Amino acid sequence: MNKNVKTILMVAGIIMLGYGIYTLIAPEASLSVGPLDVTAQDNSNSYVTIGLGIAALLASFLGGRK
């Protein structure tokens, strides 16, 4: 595998992994009315993003070894 392709996969993997972890932790919406505090979060897409980030990192490290 070309060195440029490995670098691009590594950078994309790190960005996708970071974004997936951020969306997993950060709440999407919150509502505060008096003593009532409600937060809503949908994490289904963040797991896919984390998985793709890990796959891109593995492909950059293991791809094309001779």
N, CA, C and O atoms as a CHARMM CRD file, in Angstrom:
* protein
*
  264
    1    1 MET  N      0.85700  -1.17000   0.00000 PROA 1      0.00000
    2    1 MET  CA     0.00000   0.00000   0.00000 PROA 1      0.00000
    3    1 MET  C      0.90100   1.23000   0.00000 PROA 1      0.00000
    4    1 MET  O      1.95500   1.25100   0.63600 PROA 1      0.00000
    5    2 ASN  N      0.47100   2.23200  -0.71300 PROA 2      0.00000
    6    2 ASN  CA     1.21200   3.47900  -0.82300 PROA 2      0.00000
    7    2 ASN  C      1.27800   4.20200   0.52500 PROA 2      0.00000
    8    2 ASN  O      0.34700   4.13200   1.32800 PROA 2      0.00000
    9    3 LYS  N      2.39200   4.89500   0.75500 PROA 3      0.00000
   10    3 LYS  CA     2.57300   5.60100   2.03100 PROA 3      0.00000
   11    3 LYS  C      1.52700   6.70200   2.20700 PROA 3      0.00000
   12    3 LYS  O      1.06900   6.94200   3.32400 PROA 3      0.00000
   13    4 ASN  N      1.14700   7.37000   1.12200 PROA 4      0.00000
   14    4 ASN  CA     0.13600   8.43100   1.21300 PROA 4      0.00000
   15    4 ASN  C     -1.22700   7.87100   1.59500 PROA 4      0.00000
   16    4 ASN  O     -1.96000   8.48900   2.36700 PROA 4      0.00000
   17    5 VAL  N     -1.56400   6.72000   1.06400 PROA 5      0.00000
   18    5 VAL  CA    -2.84900   6.09200   1.37900 PROA 5      0.00000
   19    5 VAL  C     -2.87800   5.68200   2.85400 PROA 5      0.00000
   20    5 VAL  O     -3.89700   5.84100   3.52500 PROA 5      0.00000
   21    6 LYS  N     -1.76000   5.15700   3.35200 PROA 6      0.00000
   22    6 LYS  CA    -1.68900   4.78300   4.76500 PROA 6      0.00000
   23    6 LYS  C     -1.86800   6.00100   5.66300 PROA 6      0.00000
   24    6 LYS  O     -2.56000   5.93400   6.67900 PROA 6      0.00000
   25    7 THR  N     -1.24700   7.10900   5.28700 PROA 7      0.00000
   26    7 THR  CA    -1.36500   8.33300   6.07900 PROA 7      0.00000
   27    7 THR  C     -2.79700   8.85400   6.07500 PROA 7      0.00000
   28    7 THR  O     -3.31400   9.26000   7.11600 PROA 7      0.00000
   29    8 ILE  N     -3.43200   8.84500   4.91900 PROA 8      0.00000
   30    8 ILE  CA    -4.81500   9.31600   4.81800 PROA 8      0.00000
   31    8 ILE  C     -5.74600   8.42400   5.63700 PROA 8      0.00000
   32    8 ILE  O     -6.63800   8.92400   6.32200 PROA 8      0.00000
   33    9 LEU  N     -5.54400   7.11000   5.57200 PROA 9      0.00000
   34    9 LEU  CA    -6.37200   6.20100   6.36900 PROA 9      0.00000
   35    9 LEU  C     -6.15900   6.41500   7.85800 PROA 9      0.00000
   36    9 LEU  O     -7.10800   6.34000   8.63700 PROA 9      0.00000
   37   10 MET  N     -4.91700   6.68000   8.26000 PROA 10     0.00000
   38   10 MET  CA    -4.64400   6.89100   9.67600 PROA 10     0.00000
   39   10 MET  C     -5.30700   8.17100  10.18000 PROA 10     0.00000
   40   10 MET  O     -5.91200   8.18100  11.25200 PROA 10     0.00000
   41   11 VAL  N     -5.19300   9.24200   9.41000 PROA 11     0.00000
   42   11 VAL  CA    -5.80600  10.51800   9.81600 PROA 11     0.00000
   43   11 VAL  C     -7.32500  10.39400   9.84600 PROA 11     0.00000
   44   11 VAL  O     -7.97000  10.86500  10.78200 PROA 11     0.00000
   45   12 ALA  N     -7.89900   9.76100   8.82100 PROA 12     0.00000
   46   12 ALA  CA    -9.35100   9.58400   8.78300 PROA 12     0.00000
   47   12 ALA  C     -9.82400   8.70600   9.93700 PROA 12     0.00000
   48   12 ALA  O    -10.87400   8.97400  10.52200 PROA 12     0.00000
   49   13 GLY  N     -9.07100   7.66800  10.27100 PROA 13     0.00000
   50   13 GLY  CA    -9.43200   6.80000  11.38200 PROA 13     0.00000
   51   13 GLY  C     -9.41200   7.52500  12.71400 PROA 13     0.00000
   52   13 GLY  O    -10.30100   7.33100  13.54300 PROA 13     0.00000
   53   14 ILE  N     -8.39700   8.36400  12.92600 PROA 14     0.00000
   54   14 ILE  CA    -8.31100   9.12000  14.18000 PROA 14     0.00000
   55   14 ILE  C     -9.45400  10.11800  14.28100 PROA 14     0.00000
   56   14 ILE  O    -10.04800  10.27100  15.34800 PROA 14     0.00000
   57   15 ILE  N     -9.76900  10.79900  13.18000 PROA 15     0.00000
   58   15 ILE  CA   -10.86000  11.78200  13.18500 PROA 15     0.00000
   59   15 ILE  C    -12.20000  11.08900  13.44000 PROA 15     0.00000
   60   15 ILE  O    -13.00100  11.56600  14.24400 PROA 15     0.00000
   61   16 MET  N    -12.44600   9.96700  12.76000 PROA 16     0.00000
   62   16 MET  CA   -13.71400   9.25900  12.94200 PROA 16     0.00000
   63   16 MET  C    -13.83800   8.67800  14.34200 PROA 16     0.00000
   64   16 MET  O    -14.92400   8.68200  14.92200 PROA 16     0.00000
   65   17 LEU  N    -12.74200   8.18100  14.88300 PROA 17     0.00000
   66   17 LEU  CA   -12.76700   7.63800  16.23600 PROA 17     0.00000
   67   17 LEU  C    -13.04600   8.73800  17.25600 PROA 17     0.00000
   68   17 LEU  O    -13.84300   8.54500  18.17400 PROA 17     0.00000
   69   18 GLY  N    -12.40000   9.87700  17.10100 PROA 18     0.00000
   70   18 GLY  CA   -12.63200  10.99800  18.01300 PROA 18     0.00000
   71   18 GLY  C    -14.05000  11.53000  17.91900 PROA 18     0.00000
   72   18 GLY  O    -14.67800  11.81400  18.93900 PROA 18     0.00000
   73   19 TYR  N    -14.56200  11.66600  16.69500 PROA 19     0.00000
   74   19 TYR  CA   -15.92400  12.16400  16.51900 PROA 19     0.00000
   75   19 TYR  C    -16.94800  11.17800  17.08400 PROA 19     0.00000
   76   19 TYR  O    -17.94300  11.59000  17.68000 PROA 19     0.00000
   77   20 GLY  N    -16.70900   9.88700  16.89900 PROA 20     0.00000
   78   20 GLY  CA   -17.62900   8.88500  17.43200 PROA 20     0.00000
   79   20 GLY  C    -17.67100   8.89300  18.94700 PROA 20     0.00000
   80   20 GLY  O    -18.74300   8.77000  19.54000 PROA 20     0.00000
   81   21 ILE  N    -16.51500   9.03600  19.57900 PROA 21     0.00000
   82   21 ILE  CA   -16.47400   9.10400  21.03800 PROA 21     0.00000
   83   21 ILE  C    -17.13500  10.38300  21.52700 PROA 21     0.00000
   84   21 ILE  O    -17.83100  10.37200  22.54300 PROA 21     0.00000
   85   22 TYR  N    -16.92200  11.49000  20.81100 PROA 22     0.00000
   86   22 TYR  CA   -17.55600  12.76000  21.20000 PROA 22     0.00000
   87   22 TYR  C    -19.07200  12.65900  21.12800 PROA 22     0.00000
   88   22 TYR  O    -19.76400  13.09500  22.04900 PROA 22     0.00000
   89   23 THR  N    -19.60100  12.09000  20.04500 PROA 23     0.00000
   90   23 THR  CA   -21.06000  11.97700  19.92100 PROA 23     0.00000
   91   23 THR  C    -21.62800  10.96500  20.90400 PROA 23     0.00000
   92   23 THR  O    -22.80400  11.04400  21.25700 PROA 23     0.00000
   93   24 LEU  N    -20.82100  10.02500  21.34700 PROA 24     0.00000
   94   24 LEU  CA   -21.27400   9.06000  22.34500 PROA 24     0.00000
   95   24 LEU  C    -21.41200   9.71000  23.71200 PROA 24     0.00000
   96   24 LEU  O    -22.31400   9.36700  24.47600 PROA 24     0.00000
   97   25 ILE  N    -20.52700  10.64500  24.02400 PROA 25     0.00000
   98   25 ILE  CA   -20.50000  11.26800  25.34800 PROA 25     0.00000
   99   25 ILE  C    -21.39500  12.50200  25.42600 PROA 25     0.00000
  100   25 ILE  O    -22.13300  12.66500  26.39700 PROA 25     0.00000
  101   26 ALA  N    -21.34100  13.36700  24.42400 PROA 26     0.00000
  102   26 ALA  CA   -22.06800  14.63900  24.46400 PROA 26     0.00000
  103   26 ALA  C    -23.56900  14.41400  24.28900 PROA 26     0.00000
  104   26 ALA  O    -23.97800  13.69900  23.37400 PROA 26     0.00000
  105   27 PRO  N    -24.39400  15.00900  25.14500 PROA 27     0.00000
  106   27 PRO  CA   -25.84500  14.85900  24.98700 PROA 27     0.00000
  107   27 PRO  C    -26.35500  15.65400  23.78700 PROA 27     0.00000
  108   27 PRO  O    -25.83300  16.72400  23.47500 PROA 27     0.00000
  109   28 GLU  N    -27.37300  15.12400  23.12100 PROA 28     0.00000
  110   28 GLU  CA   -27.94200  15.79500  21.96000 PROA 28     0.00000
  111   28 GLU  C    -28.84200  16.95300  22.36100 PROA 28     0.00000
  112   28 GLU  O    -28.71200  18.05700  21.83200 PROA 28     0.00000
  113   29 ALA  N    -29.72900  16.71100  23.27200 PROA 29     0.00000
  114   29 ALA  CA   -30.68300  17.74700  23.66100 PROA 29     0.00000
  115   29 ALA  C    -30.93300  17.66100  25.15500 PROA 29     0.00000
  116   29 ALA  O    -30.95800  16.57500  25.73400 PROA 29     0.00000
  117   30 SER  N    -31.11600  18.81100  25.76700 PROA 30     0.00000
  118   30 SER  CA   -31.43100  18.82100  27.19700 PROA 30     0.00000
  119   30 SER  C    -32.49900  19.86800  27.46100 PROA 30     0.00000
  120   30 SER  O    -32.57200  20.88600  26.77300 PROA 30     0.00000
  121   31 LEU  N    -33.31100  19.61100  28.44800 PROA 31     0.00000
  122   31 LEU  CA   -34.39600  20.49800  28.82400 PROA 31     0.00000
  123   31 LEU  C    -34.39700  20.61700  30.33400 PROA 31     0.00000
  124   31 LEU  O    -34.35700  19.61300  31.04600 PROA 31     0.00000
  125   32 SER  N    -34.44200  21.84900  30.81900 PROA 32     0.00000
  126   32 SER  CA   -34.44300  22.08200  32.25000 PROA 32     0.00000
  127   32 SER  C    -35.60700  23.00400  32.59000 PROA 32     0.00000
  128   32 SER  O    -35.62700  24.17300  32.20400 PROA 32     0.00000
  129   33 VAL  N    -36.58300  22.45000  33.32400 PROA 33     0.00000
  130   33 VAL  CA   -37.74700  23.20800  33.75000 PROA 33     0.00000
  131   33 VAL  C    -37.87700  23.03900  35.26000 PROA 33     0.00000
  132   33 VAL  O    -38.31000  21.99300  35.74200 PROA 33     0.00000
  133   34 GLY  N    -37.50100  24.06500  35.99000 PROA 34     0.00000
  134   34 GLY  CA   -37.56000  23.99800  37.44800 PROA 34     0.00000
  135   34 GLY  C    -36.66600  22.88500  37.97400 PROA 34     0.00000
  136   34 GLY  O    -35.48800  22.82300  37.62200 PROA 34     0.00000
  137   35 PRO  N    -37.20500  22.01100  38.80700 PROA 35     0.00000
  138   35 PRO  CA   -36.38900  20.92000  39.33900 PROA 35     0.00000
  139   35 PRO  C    -36.24900  19.74400  38.37100 PROA 35     0.00000
  140   35 PRO  O    -35.49000  18.81300  38.64000 PROA 35     0.00000
  141   36 LEU  N    -36.97200  19.77400  37.24600 PROA 36     0.00000
  142   36 LEU  CA   -36.95800  18.68600  36.28300 PROA 36     0.00000
  143   36 LEU  C    -35.85300  18.91400  35.25100 PROA 36     0.00000
  144   36 LEU  O    -35.78400  19.98000  34.63800 PROA 36     0.00000
  145   37 ASP  N    -34.99000  17.91600  35.05800 PROA 37     0.00000
  146   37 ASP  CA   -33.90800  17.99700  34.09000 PROA 37     0.00000
  147   37 ASP  C    -33.97100  16.76300  33.19500 PROA 37     0.00000
  148   37 ASP  O    -33.83000  15.64000  33.67800 PROA 37     0.00000
  149   38 VAL  N    -34.18400  16.96600  31.88500 PROA 38     0.00000
  150   38 VAL  CA   -34.35700  15.87000  30.94300 PROA 38     0.00000
  151   38 VAL  C    -33.30100  15.98100  29.85500 PROA 38     0.00000
  152   38 VAL  O    -33.10400  17.05600  29.28800 PROA 38     0.00000
  153   39 THR  N    -32.61200  14.86600  29.55700 PROA 39     0.00000
  154   39 THR  CA   -31.66700  14.82700  28.44800 PROA 39     0.00000
  155   39 THR  C    -32.03200  13.67000  27.53500 PROA 39     0.00000
  156   39 THR  O    -32.46200  12.61500  28.00100 PROA 39     0.00000
  157   40 ALA  N    -31.86300  13.86600  26.24100 PROA 40     0.00000
  158   40 ALA  CA   -32.14600  12.83200  25.25200 PROA 40     0.00000
  159   40 ALA  C    -30.88000  12.57300  24.44600 PROA 40     0.00000
  160   40 ALA  O    -30.15300  13.50000  24.08900 PROA 40     0.00000
  161   41 GLN  N    -30.63300  11.30500  24.17000 PROA 41     0.00000
  162   41 GLN  CA   -29.40900  10.94400  23.47200 PROA 41     0.00000
  163   41 GLN  C    -29.66900   9.72800  22.59000 PROA 41     0.00000
  164   41 GLN  O    -30.29800   8.76200  23.02100 PROA 41     0.00000
  165   42 ASP  N    -29.18100   9.78300  21.35500 PROA 42     0.00000
  166   42 ASP  CA   -29.28100   8.67100  20.41700 PROA 42     0.00000
  167   42 ASP  C    -27.85800   8.28100  20.01900 PROA 42     0.00000
  168   42 ASP  O    -27.18400   9.03500  19.31800 PROA 42     0.00000
  169   43 ASN  N    -27.40200   7.11900  20.45600 PROA 43     0.00000
  170   43 ASN  CA   -26.01700   6.71200  20.25200 PROA 43     0.00000
  171   43 ASN  C    -25.82900   5.69900  19.13300 PROA 43     0.00000
  172   43 ASN  O    -24.73000   5.16800  18.98000 PROA 43     0.00000
  173   44 SER  N    -26.85000   5.41300  18.35400 PROA 44     0.00000
  174   44 SER  CA   -26.74200   4.34700  17.36800 PROA 44     0.00000
  175   44 SER  C    -25.72200   4.66300  16.27500 PROA 44     0.00000
  176   44 SER  O    -25.01600   3.76000  15.82600 PROA 44     0.00000
  177   45 ASN  N    -25.62800   5.90100  15.84200 PROA 45     0.00000
  178   45 ASN  CA   -24.67200   6.25600  14.79500 PROA 45     0.00000
  179   45 ASN  C    -23.25100   6.36300  15.31900 PROA 45     0.00000
  180   45 ASN  O    -22.30600   6.17400  14.55300 PROA 45     0.00000
  181   46 SER  N    -23.07200   6.65700  16.58300 PROA 46     0.00000
  182   46 SER  CA   -21.72800   6.81500  17.11700 PROA 46     0.00000
  183   46 SER  C    -20.98400   5.48100  17.15500 PROA 46     0.00000
  184   46 SER  O    -19.76700   5.45900  16.97200 PROA 46     0.00000
  185   47 TYR  N    -21.68200   4.37200  17.38800 PROA 47     0.00000
  186   47 TYR  CA   -21.02500   3.06500  17.38700 PROA 47     0.00000
  187   47 TYR  C    -20.51800   2.71000  15.99000 PROA 47     0.00000
  188   47 TYR  O    -19.44400   2.12400  15.85200 PROA 47     0.00000
  189   48 VAL  N    -21.27200   3.05500  14.97000 PROA 48     0.00000
  190   48 VAL  CA   -20.84700   2.79900  13.59600 PROA 48     0.00000
  191   48 VAL  C    -19.61500   3.64100  13.26300 PROA 48     0.00000
  192   48 VAL  O    -18.68000   3.14500  12.63400 PROA 48     0.00000
  193   49 THR  N    -19.60600   4.89800  13.67600 PROA 49     0.00000
  194   49 THR  CA   -18.47500   5.77800  13.41400 PROA 49     0.00000
  195   49 THR  C    -17.21700   5.28800  14.13000 PROA 49     0.00000
  196   49 THR  O    -16.12600   5.32100  13.56000 PROA 49     0.00000
  197   50 ILE  N    -17.36400   4.84000  15.36000 PROA 50     0.00000
  198   50 ILE  CA   -16.21900   4.30000  16.10000 PROA 50     0.00000
  199   50 ILE  C    -15.69400   3.04100  15.41900 PROA 50     0.00000
  200   50 ILE  O    -14.48200   2.86900  15.28900 PROA 50     0.00000
  201   51 GLY  N    -16.57700   2.17300  14.99000 PROA 51     0.00000
  202   51 GLY  CA   -16.16700   0.94400  14.30000 PROA 51     0.00000
  203   51 GLY  C    -15.43800   1.22700  12.99700 PROA 51     0.00000
  204   51 GLY  O    -14.43100   0.58400  12.70000 PROA 51     0.00000
  205   52 LEU  N    -15.93400   2.18200  12.21800 PROA 52     0.00000
  206   52 LEU  CA   -15.26200   2.53800  10.97200 PROA 52     0.00000
  207   52 LEU  C    -13.90600   3.19100  11.22500 PROA 52     0.00000
  208   52 LEU  O    -12.96400   2.98900  10.45800 PROA 52     0.00000
  209   53 GLY  N    -13.80900   3.96500  12.28900 PROA 53     0.00000
  210   53 GLY  CA   -12.52900   4.57600  12.64300 PROA 53     0.00000
  211   53 GLY  C    -11.49900   3.53100  13.01700 PROA 53     0.00000
  212   53 GLY  O    -10.34100   3.62100  12.60800 PROA 53     0.00000
  213   54 ILE  N    -11.91200   2.53600  13.79400 PROA 54     0.00000
  214   54 ILE  CA   -10.99900   1.45600  14.17600 PROA 54     0.00000
  215   54 ILE  C    -10.59900   0.64400  12.94800 PROA 54     0.00000
  216   54 ILE  O     -9.43900   0.25100  12.81900 PROA 54     0.00000
  217   55 ALA  N    -11.54200   0.38900  12.04900 PROA 55     0.00000
  218   55 ALA  CA   -11.22900  -0.36200  10.83200 PROA 55     0.00000
  219   55 ALA  C    -10.23900   0.40500   9.95600 PROA 55     0.00000
  220   55 ALA  O     -9.33700  -0.19800   9.37600 PROA 55     0.00000
  221   56 ALA  N    -10.39500   1.72000   9.85300 PROA 56     0.00000
  222   56 ALA  CA    -9.46200   2.51600   9.04800 PROA 56     0.00000
  223   56 ALA  C     -8.07500   2.52800   9.67300 PROA 56     0.00000
  224   56 ALA  O     -7.07500   2.46900   8.95800 PROA 56     0.00000
  225   57 LEU  N     -8.00300   2.60300  11.00600 PROA 57     0.00000
  226   57 LEU  CA    -6.69700   2.54600  11.67400 PROA 57     0.00000
  227   57 LEU  C     -6.02900   1.19200  11.47100 PROA 57     0.00000
  228   57 LEU  O     -4.82800   1.12900  11.20800 PROA 57     0.00000
  229   58 LEU  N     -6.78700   0.11800  11.59100 PROA 58     0.00000
  230   58 LEU  CA    -6.21400  -1.20700  11.37300 PROA 58     0.00000
  231   58 LEU  C     -5.75100  -1.38000   9.93000 PROA 58     0.00000
  232   58 LEU  O     -4.70200  -1.97700   9.68600 PROA 58     0.00000
  233   59 ALA  N     -6.51000  -0.87000   8.98400 PROA 59     0.00000
  234   59 ALA  CA    -6.11600  -0.95800   7.58300 PROA 59     0.00000
  235   59 ALA  C     -4.84100  -0.15600   7.31200 PROA 59     0.00000
  236   59 ALA  O     -4.01800  -0.55400   6.48800 PROA 59     0.00000
  237   60 SER  N     -4.68200   0.96100   7.99800 PROA 60     0.00000
  238   60 SER  CA    -3.47500   1.77200   7.77300 PROA 60     0.00000
  239   60 SER  C     -2.25100   1.10300   8.38400 PROA 60     0.00000
  240   60 SER  O     -1.15200   1.23100   7.84500 PROA 60     0.00000
  241   61 PHE  N     -2.41600   0.39300   9.49400 PROA 61     0.00000
  242   61 PHE  CA    -1.26900  -0.26100  10.13100 PROA 61     0.00000
  243   61 PHE  C     -0.93800  -1.61100   9.48800 PROA 61     0.00000
  244   61 PHE  O      0.23500  -1.96000   9.35800 PROA 61     0.00000
  245   62 LEU  N     -1.94200  -2.35800   9.09100 PROA 62     0.00000
  246   62 LEU  CA    -1.71000  -3.71200   8.60200 PROA 62     0.00000
  247   62 LEU  C     -1.71500  -3.83800   7.08800 PROA 62     0.00000
  248   62 LEU  O     -1.28900  -4.86700   6.56300 PROA 62     0.00000
  249   63 GLY  N     -2.17500  -2.84200   6.38200 PROA 63     0.00000
  250   63 GLY  CA    -2.31900  -2.93400   4.93600 PROA 63     0.00000
  251   63 GLY  C     -0.99500  -2.88400   4.19300 PROA 63     0.00000
  252   63 GLY  O     -0.18300  -1.98200   4.40300 PROA 63     0.00000
  253   64 GLY  N     -0.78500  -3.86800   3.31700 PROA 64     0.00000
  254   64 GLY  CA     0.33800  -3.85100   2.39800 PROA 64     0.00000
  255   64 GLY  C      1.70500  -4.11600   2.99200 PROA 64     0.00000
  256   64 GLY  O      2.70300  -3.61200   2.47600 PROA 64     0.00000
  257   65 ARG  N      1.78100  -4.88700   4.05400 PROA 65     0.00000
  258   65 ARG  CA     3.10800  -5.22600   4.60100 PROA 65     0.00000
  259   65 ARG  C      3.77000  -6.26200   3.71400 PROA 65     0.00000
  260   65 ARG  O      3.12900  -7.19600   3.23300 PROA 65     0.00000
  261   66 LYS  N      5.06900  -6.07900   3.50700 PROA 66     0.00000
  262   66 LYS  CA     5.81400  -7.02500   2.65900 PROA 66     0.00000
  263   66 LYS  C      6.86500  -7.73600   3.45400 PROA 66     0.00000
  264   66 LYS  O      7.59100  -8.56900   2.91100 PROA 66     0.00000
